[in-house]
Amino acid sequence: MSECLFDFPHASVWCPSCYDAEIQNRISVEMKRANDLKEREIDSLSGITWGDQKPRVVTQNVLPPQKSQPSWRGGIRVEPTRGN
């Protein structure tokens, strides 16, 4: 099917031609994005800067030492009741 035969709004899942069109649209968007990223990579390697971008500084998050946990588990102590 190359043409949509439905005359009402529908999800592309229900129509093979609309599904194919949606997939082609997604592919073209992702290819455009990949092309833009590749252009940025090439420009950054050649020394051209992109606007006011600063190099990202990687910092290590050092966590304070954790206090040792008690060996017993939490919960409620239930003592048996004494009958009268």
Summary of the structure (lengths in Angstrom):
residues: 84
radius of gyration: 30.8
end to end distance: 84.3
largest distance: 90.5
contacts: 94
relative contact order: 0.06
helix: 40%
strand: 0%
